Amino acid sequence: MAGNNPSIKVSVKDLVKIYDSQRGKVTALNGVNLEIRENTFTSIVGPSGCGKSTLLNILAGLDIPTSGEVLVDGAPISGPGPDRGVVFQQYALFPWLTVEKNIQMGLHCRKLSREKAAEVTDHYLDMMGLTDFRFSYPKELSGGMKQRVAVARAYAMNPSLLLMDEPFGALDAQTRAQLQSELLDIWEKEQKTCLFITHDVEEAVLLSQRVVIMSARPGRIKRIVDIDVPYPRTQKTKVDARFTELKNQIWEEVYLEYLEQRK
């Protein structure tokens, strides 16, 4: 597990994001302040349209803030970089490349020798249960298998920060549970700083050390809940009394924000 006094990996200060739309200016984020400690797993939940994905895209360097400051390791973000791996809901695999070659695409940034690249590829193929599919193409894979490839590719880059935007949102319940368990296993072994966006409160509580609750738009940090359920966690953790208490507590706050959004 992460150390007792991990350093601050991500610092978000007074972040504002305003978009121009056909209806005029839309404030997606309004004064977001957040710190994420190194080697921790943090999830963000909140009603649709509250700015969760906008915040992640700014951290990924795919969008720029209107005002405020976003730092990773104390340095401002100036665009995408190999220090940040991103996993989206829609897989984003290269259809003309095999599973093996898709994973290796992320290794080009690391400038590894051919031997080392093969070793890293084999490691993540094995860890994500993809060894038997290394020569398959994305069109030959199920949604769950495609997302395993996307996760393996992100980890193979060896980023210091892993950003995941609803990576299991399009999967059926059984596949989603399997990938939750695999992600828990790989996170406990690899110790990356992870920021995970999800609509699923139960998923957030299962995976995370902290759950950030965002308000209805314009998005702000409403509350941060520490998840004091011990690791290792499995699907059986979902029936734990403390787990259920935390899940219900967070869900109630998210639902209140949903109702506020509908006013």
Secondary structure as GFF3:
##gff-version 3
##sequence-region A 1 263
A	DSSP	beta_strand	8	21	.	.	.	ID=ss1
A	DSSP	beta_strand	24	37	.	.	.	ID=ss2
A	DSSP	beta_strand	41	45	.	.	.	ID=ss3
A	DSSP	alpha_helix	52	60	.	.	.	ID=ss4
A	DSSP	beta_strand	67	72	.	.	.	ID=ss5
A	DSSP	beta_strand	75	76	.	.	.	ID=ss6
A	DSSP	beta_strand	84	87	.	.	.	ID=ss7
A	DSSP	alpha_helix	99	105	.	.	.	ID=ss8
A	DSSP	three_ten_helix	106	110	.	.	.	ID=ss9
A	DSSP	alpha_helix	114	127	.	.	.	ID=ss10
A	DSSP	three_ten_helix	131	133	.	.	.	ID=ss11
A	DSSP	three_ten_helix	138	140	.	.	.	ID=ss12
A	DSSP	alpha_helix	143	156	.	.	.	ID=ss13
A	DSSP	beta_strand	161	165	.	.	.	ID=ss14
A	DSSP	alpha_helix	173	190	.	.	.	ID=ss15
A	DSSP	beta_strand	193	197	.	.	.	ID=ss16
A	DSSP	alpha_helix	201	207	.	.	.	ID=ss17
A	DSSP	beta_strand	210	214	.	.	.	ID=ss18
A	DSSP	beta_strand	221	226	.	.	.	ID=ss19
A	DSSP	three_ten_helix	235	239	.	.	.	ID=ss20
A	DSSP	alpha_helix	241	262	.	.	.	ID=ss21
###
